[in-house]
């Protein structure tokens, strides 16, 4: 359910513990916009086999982005990519913290 890189610890839990609604994304790359200055309704995909899910992305401190899914999603995990879509156009993405 989580990784603590500072202490080199991986936390295991139940399937329910891996369901998340909100997480932070860093190491951002934007392809359709220069940067995120206000909350935007998009679709987000966190693994290649996952269907995109509706979410709101919002600016967060230190140039990061907060992702809030409309409905909790299974296992957005630290180190995975999160890709942001506007319909079928990739607008950007980054790495889940």
RARAHU-V773198 format. One record per helix or strand of 3 or more residues. SS is the DSSP state (H for helix, E for strand). FROM is the first residue (numbers start at 1). TO is the last residue. If there is no record, write none. Layout:
BEGIN
ss=SS from=FROM to=TO
ss=SS from=FROM to=TO
END
This chain:
BEGIN
ss=E from=2 to=4
ss=E from=9 to=11
ss=H from=15 to=18
ss=E from=19 to=30
ss=E from=40 to=45
ss=E from=53 to=60
ss=H from=61 to=63
ss=E from=64 to=74
ss=E from=81 to=86
ss=E from=89 to=96
END
